[in-house]
Amino acid sequence: MRRDIAFAATLGAFWATGALGQNIQGFGTAGNVPVFIGPVTVGNSSLYQLNGNVGIGTTAPDFPLHIVSTIDGSQTYALYASGNSTINFSAAIRGDSLPTTGQGSGVIGVTYAPGGFGVIGLRTGPDGSGGVGVLGSTDSSSGFSSGIQGSANGTSGFSIGVFGEAFSPQAYAAQFSSHGGGNIIVGTQGSYVNHRNVFRVDGEGTVFADGGFRPHGADFAESVAVSGDRGKYSAGDLLVIDPGAVRHLALARRPYSSRVAGIYSTRPGVLGSTQPPDGTVPKNEVPLAVIGIVPCKVTAENGPIQAGDLLVSSGTPGHAMRGTDRARMLGAVIGKAVQALSSGAGVIEVLVTLQ
């Protein structure tokens, strides 16, 4: 019994004097985790413990680890982690939500600044080495799940659920890929639980819409090559089929030409092309308006033009005129004038209706 008491006394003296036989001294505040501030001196650390929670920068931690940064600078972080592994997959920070029900989140980023970001993902490194700033993925094979979800929950004001920007001419603001043959894009009205599809692009690129297509332009045009110097053509030109070249157009140059094809569109609403979606439009092609209302160069050389007059090609290159010779108008009519021209030459709106 006496030996136990002597051992305890010796152990207490050891802890009181330290390994070097010196007394450990100092003071602190209740709740603060102590830290050595000298060889044998302790004091308060920046860690605070309350109800099993640990706080850094706060004395009222609400979570197992609660960090508050009060440093003000151009670039400050409340938590900074760095992973140096270059083998396969590694992460500096991982957040897991383990419950299999409810709406758990592995990581949540929140900002209150008007120009702030809840989460920023940066990809840095040598050009051409690949990599992404933010990756969202889901392994679910049933039910509803999403790799990334963006929500604009405000019931007023301007906001965007998902926003993408691109500054390089070769870059994409957004890209969607379907590897299993399913739809590339689907637009819905309503929540994901109770909704209806109003727009979709299938795996072949075909567009389906439960509504109208309303572009700013008012005509349908086809991209077609022109003969000669393209710089000699301009919007509003009346064009004819060039018999000396395959699928080429030329300026109309003689009255009542039955080769009339359409009008060089100023701003087509729909532009058809034989080029693939990722192809480059040849520099010798122009938009040929074949349906719709489009500005057209006209001349009053065959009399004043009134709204509703049938128009044909004229002797002025690239210009249309009023058609009066019914015997020559079959196959030569380009359309109907929507506006009038009393004299000289000008540009008026024409409803393209090839006849």
C-alpha positions in Angstrom: 0.0 0.0 0.0 2.8 2.4 0.9 4.6 1.5 -2.3 1.5 2.4 -4.3 1.3 5.8 -2.6 5.0 6.5 -3.2 4.6 5.5 -6.9 1.7 7.9 -7.3 3.6 10.7 -5.7 6.6 10.1 -7.9 4.4 10.0 -11.1 2.7 13.3 -10.0 6.0 14.9 -9.4 7.1 13.8 -12.9 4.1 15.3 -14.6 4.4 18.5 -12.5 8.1 19.0 -13.3 8.2 17.7 -16.8 10.7 15.4 -18.4 13.5 17.9 -17.8 12.6 18.3 -14.1 11.2 21.8 -14.7 7.8 23.0 -13.5 5.1 23.4 -16.2 3.2 26.6 -15.6 0.9 29.0 -17.3 -2.8 29.8 -17.4 -5.8 29.5 -19.7 -9.5 30.0 -20.2 -12.0 27.3 -19.5 -13.0 25.6 -22.8 -9.9 26.5 -24.7 -7.6 23.7 -25.7 -4.2 24.4 -24.2 -1.0 24.8 -26.3 2.7 25.0 -25.3 3.7 28.6 -25.8 7.2 27.9 -24.4 9.3 24.9 -23.3 7.5 24.6 -20.0 4.7 27.1 -20.4 1.1 26.6 -21.6 -1.6 29.0 -22.6 -4.8 29.3 -24.8 -4.7 27.9 -28.3 -7.1 28.9 -31.1 -9.1 25.7 -30.5 -12.2 25.9 -28.4 -14.2 22.9 -27.2 -17.9 23.0 -26.3 -20.3 20.2 -25.9 -18.0 17.9 -27.9 -17.7 20.4 -30.7 -14.4 22.0 -31.6 -14.3 25.6 -32.9 -11.5 27.5 -34.6 -12.0 31.2 -34.5 -15.2 30.8 -32.5 -16.1 30.1 -28.9 -19.6 28.8 -29.9 -19.0 25.9 -32.2 -22.3 24.4 -33.5 -20.7 21.5 -35.4 -18.1 18.8 -34.7 -15.6 21.1 -36.4 -16.6 24.8 -36.8 -14.2 27.2 -38.4 -14.6 30.9 -38.7 -12.0 33.0 -40.5 -11.7 36.7 -39.6 -8.7 37.4 -41.7 -9.4 40.1 -44.3 -7.3 39.9 -47.5 -7.4 39.6 -51.2 -7.5 35.8 -51.0 -8.2 34.1 -47.7 -9.5 30.6 -46.8 -11.2 29.4 -43.7 -9.9 25.9 -44.5 -7.1 25.0 -46.9 -6.2 21.4 -47.8 -3.7 20.1 -50.3 -3.4 16.6 -51.8 -0.1 15.7 -53.4 -0.9 12.2 -54.7 -0.4 11.7 -58.4 -1.6 8.1 -58.5 -5.1 7.4 -59.8 -7.7 9.4 -57.9 -7.0 11.6 -55.0 -8.8 14.5 -53.2 -7.7 17.2 -50.9 -11.2 17.3 -49.2 -13.9 14.7 -49.3 -17.4 15.1 -47.9 -19.7 12.1 -47.4 -23.3 12.1 -46.6 -24.0 8.5 -45.4 -27.7 8.3 -44.8 -29.6 6.5 -47.6 -32.8 8.5 -47.2 -33.6 12.1 -47.0 -31.7 14.9 -48.7 -28.1 14.7 -47.4 -25.3 16.7 -49.0 -21.6 15.7 -49.1 -20.5 19.4 -49.5 -22.5 22.6 -49.3 -21.1 26.0 -50.3 -22.9 29.2 -49.4 -22.2 32.8 -50.1 -24.0 36.0 -49.0 -22.0 38.4 -51.2 -23.9 39.8 -54.3 -20.9 38.8 -56.5 -19.8 35.8 -54.6 -19.9 32.1 -55.4 -21.1 29.2 -53.2 -18.6 26.8 -54.8 -15.6 27.6 -57.1 -13.8 24.8 -58.9 -10.5 25.8 -60.5 -8.5 23.7 -63.0 -4.9 24.8 -63.3 -1.9 23.2 -65.0 -0.3 22.9 -68.4 -2.5 23.6 -71.4 -3.8 20.5 -73.1 -3.5 18.3 -70.0 -7.2 17.9 -69.5 -9.0 18.1 -66.2 -12.1 19.9 -65.0 -12.8 22.6 -62.4 -15.9 20.9 -61.0 -17.1 17.4 -61.6 -20.5 16.1 -60.7 -21.4 12.5 -61.2 -24.0 10.0 -60.1 -23.8 6.2 -60.2 -27.5 5.6 -59.7 -29.1 3.2 -62.3 -32.7 3.7 -61.2 -35.0 6.4 -60.1 -34.1 10.1 -60.4 -30.6 11.4 -59.8 -28.3 14.1 -61.2 -24.6 14.7 -61.5 -25.0 18.4 -61.1 -28.1 20.4 -60.3 -28.5 24.2 -60.4 -31.6 25.8 -59.0 -32.8 29.4 -59.1 -35.3 29.4 -56.2 -36.2 33.1 -56.1 -39.8 33.9 -57.0 -38.9 37.4 -58.3 -35.9 39.1 -59.8 -33.4 37.7 -62.3 -31.5 34.5 -61.6 -30.1 31.5 -63.5 -30.1 27.9 -62.4 -27.0 27.0 -64.4 -24.7 29.5 -66.2 -21.8 28.8 -68.5 -19.3 31.2 -70.1 -16.7 30.8 -72.8 -14.2 33.4 -74.0 -12.2 31.5 -76.6 -13.6 31.4 -80.2 -13.0 27.6 -80.1 -14.6 27.1 -76.7 -18.1 26.0 -75.7 -20.2 27.7 -73.0 -21.9 24.3 -72.5 -21.6 20.8 -74.0 -23.9 17.9 -73.5 -23.1 14.3 -74.6 -25.3 11.3 -74.6 -23.3 8.1 -74.7 -26.1 5.6 -74.4 -28.2 6.8 -77.3 -30.7 8.7 -75.2 -31.8 12.3 -75.4 -29.0 15.0 -75.4 -31.2 17.7 -73.9 -34.7 17.7 -72.4 -36.6 20.8 -71.3 -39.5 20.3 -68.9 -42.3 22.4 -67.4 -42.8 21.8 -63.7 -40.9 19.8 -61.0 -39.0 16.6 -61.8 -41.7 14.7 -59.9 -44.6 16.2 -61.8 -43.6 17.7 -65.2 -44.1 17.5 -68.9 -41.5 17.6 -71.6 -41.8 20.7 -73.8 -38.5 20.5 -75.6 -35.9 17.9 -76.3 -33.0 17.0 -78.6 -32.7 13.3 -79.2 -29.4 11.3 -79.6 -29.4 12.0 -83.4 -29.7 15.8 -82.9 -33.4 16.0 -84.0 -35.2 18.8 -82.2 -38.7 18.3 -80.8 -40.7 21.2 -79.3 -44.2 21.5 -77.8 -44.4 25.1 -79.0 -43.4 27.4 -81.8 -40.0 28.4 -83.0 -39.8 32.2 -83.0 -36.5 33.6 -84.3 -35.8 37.3 -84.9 -35.5 36.8 -88.6 -38.6 36.3 -90.8 -37.5 34.0 -93.5 -36.2 30.5 -94.2 -32.9 30.5 -96.1 -30.5 28.0 -97.5 -26.7 28.4 -97.5 -25.6 28.2 -101.1 -22.4 28.9 -102.9 -22.2 31.9 -105.3 -20.1 32.2 -108.5 -17.2 34.6 -108.7 -16.1 37.0 -106.0 -18.4 36.8 -103.0 -17.5 40.4 -102.1 -19.6 41.5 -105.1 -22.8 40.1 -103.4 -24.7 41.8 -100.6 -28.0 41.4 -98.7 -31.1 42.1 -100.8 -29.6 40.8 -104.1 -31.9 38.9 -106.3 -30.2 35.6 -107.2 -30.6 33.1 -110.0 -29.3 29.6 -110.6 -25.9 29.7 -112.4 -26.1 27.2 -115.3 -22.3 27.1 -115.6 -21.6 25.7 -112.2 -23.0 22.9 -109.9 -25.3 24.2 -107.1 -24.1 27.8 -107.5 -25.9 31.1 -107.7 -25.3 34.3 -109.5 -26.8 37.8 -109.7 -29.9 38.1 -111.8 -29.1 40.2 -114.9 -31.9 39.9 -117.4 -35.6 40.5 -117.2 -38.1 37.7 -116.5 -35.4 35.1 -115.9 -36.9 31.7 -115.2 -33.7 30.7 -113.3 -34.7 33.0 -110.4 -33.9 31.2 -107.1 -34.4 33.6 -104.2 -33.1 36.7 -102.4 -29.8 37.1 -100.4 -31.3 37.1 -96.9 -30.5 40.1 -94.7 -31.1 38.1 -91.5 -32.5 34.6 -91.9 -34.7 33.2 -89.2 -33.8 29.6 -90.2 -30.6 28.8 -92.2 -30.4 25.4 -93.7 -27.0 24.0 -94.8 -25.5 20.8 -96.2 -22.5 21.3 -93.9 -22.4 19.1 -90.7 -23.0 20.8 -87.4 -19.3 20.9 -86.5 -18.3 21.9 -90.0 -17.1 25.3 -91.2 -19.3 27.3 -93.6 -17.5 27.8 -96.9 -16.5 31.4 -97.5 -18.2 31.5 -100.9 -21.7 30.7 -99.5 -24.5 33.2 -98.9 -28.0 32.7 -97.2 -30.6 32.4 -100.0 -34.1 33.3 -98.7 -36.6 30.9 -100.3 -39.7 31.4 -98.0 -40.8 34.4 -96.0 -40.6 38.2 -96.0 -37.2 39.6 -96.7 -35.7 42.9 -97.9 -35.0 42.9 -101.7 -33.3 45.3 -104.1 -35.9 46.6 -106.6 -36.1 49.0 -109.5 -39.1 50.9 -111.0 -37.7 50.4 -114.6 -40.9 48.6 -115.5 -43.2 51.0 -113.7 -43.9 51.9 -110.1 -44.2 49.0 -107.7 -47.3 48.8 -105.5 -47.9 46.5 -102.6 -49.2 43.2 -103.8 -47.5 43.4 -107.3 -45.8 40.2 -108.6 -42.0 40.7 -109.0 -39.6 39.3 -111.5 -35.9 39.9 -112.3 -35.0 43.1 -114.1 -32.2 44.3 -116.3 -30.4 45.9 -113.3 -28.1 43.3 -111.8 -29.4 41.9 -108.5 -32.6 43.8 -108.7 -36.3 42.8 -109.1 -39.0 44.8 -110.9 -42.7 44.7 -111.4 -43.9 41.9 -113.6 -46.4 42.9 -116.3 -45.9 40.4 -119.2 -48.1 37.5 -118.1 -46.8 35.3 -120.9 -43.2 35.5 -119.5 -44.0 35.3 -115.8 -44.5 31.5 -115.5 -41.5 30.3 -113.4 -40.1 33.8 -113.3 -41.9 35.3 -110.3 -39.8 35.7 -107.2 -42.6 36.9 -104.9 -45.1 39.7 -104.0 -44.2 43.2 -103.0 -45.1 44.1 -99.4 -44.1 47.7 -99.8 -44.2 50.2 -102.7 -41.5 51.9 -104.8 -42.7 54.9 -106.9 -39.5 55.5 -108.8 -35.8 54.8 -109.1 -34.2 51.9 -107.2 -34.4 50.9 -103.6 -35.0 48.2 -101.1 -38.5 47.0 -100.1 -40.0 44.1 -98.2 -40.9 41.1 -100.4 -42.9 38.0 -99.6 -40.9 35.3 -101.4 -43.3 33.0 -103.2 -41.5 31.3 -106.1 -43.8 30.7 -109.1 
